[in-house]
Amino acid sequence: MRKSKKKNNKRKLRKDIWIFGLFVISAAFFFGTRVGLKSYNIMLQMKEQELAAQVNEKQELVSELENEVNNLQNKTRLLGMLDSSVKDNQNNIYIMENK
């Protein structure tokens, strides 16, 4: 009877070590993935901020270009840029002189 108790205790001890080993492996996997996901999230946030800055930069450029186009659409400004080589005839027809 004593021999069977020893054998049973050894089996239980092996089983406990196996379970503890699996627990350690799963805990290490959990904390590893947790750290990995947090660092990946930080990297994505940095990329998002970088892209947002680029978008703001492009929007400012677009608004500047829109203002420039609106200014160029004004016919008096366009005629002022062309100097005396273009003449206005009856406010509708523009005559260009070749010199």
N, C-alpha and C positions, 0 to 999 in steps of 0.2 A: 504494500500500500504506500509506503514511503517513497518508493521509486516512482510510482505513477504521479504522486504530488509534485516531485521534482521535475518530471517530464512536463507536467501540466504548467508549472510555473515558468519553465523555459519557453514553452510555446506562447504563453501569455506575454512574456517579456519580449519575445521576438515580434509578436503582433503589435505590442505597444510601441516598439522602436520603429516598426514599419509605418504605423499611423503617424507617429511624431515626425518621421522623415517626410512623409507626404504633406503634413501640415507646414513644415518649414519650407518645402519647395513651393507650395501654393502661396504662402505668405510672401516669399521672395518674388514670385511672379506677380502678385498683386501690387506690391510696392514698386517693382520695376516698371510695370505698365502705368502705374499712377504717375510716377516721375516722368516717364516718357510722354504721356498725354499732356501733362502740364507744360512741359517744355515745347511740345508741338503747338499747343494753344498760344503760348507766348510768341512763338515764331509767326503764327498766323495773324495775331494782333499787330505785330510790327509790320507785316506785309500789308495789312489792311490800312494802317495809318499812312504808309508810304503811298499806296494807291490813292487814298483820299487826298493826300497832298498834291499828287499829280493831277487828279480830277479838278481840284480847285484851281491849279495853275492853268489848265486848259480852258476852264470856264472863264477865267479872267482874260485870257488871250482871245477867246471867242467874243466876249463883250467888247473888248477894245476894237476888234476887227469890225464888229457890227456898227460901232460908233463911227469908225472911219468910212465904212460904206455909206452910212446915212449922210455923212458930211459930203462925200463925193457925189451923192445923188442930187444935191443942191446945185442947180444949174449955174447960179451966179459964181459959186466957188469953182466949178469946172471951167467956166469961161475965164475967170480970173487967172487960173493956172495956165491957160493956153495963150495968154497975152493978146496981141493984136492980130495974130494970124487967123483968128476966127471972128466973124462978125455976125451979129444977131439981126435977122431980117424979119420984121413983123412978129417977133417973139416966138416963132415956130420953126423957122428955117435958119440953119446955120451955114454960113458960107466960109469955106476955108480957102485961103489964098496961098498959092505956091510962090515962093520967092527964090 
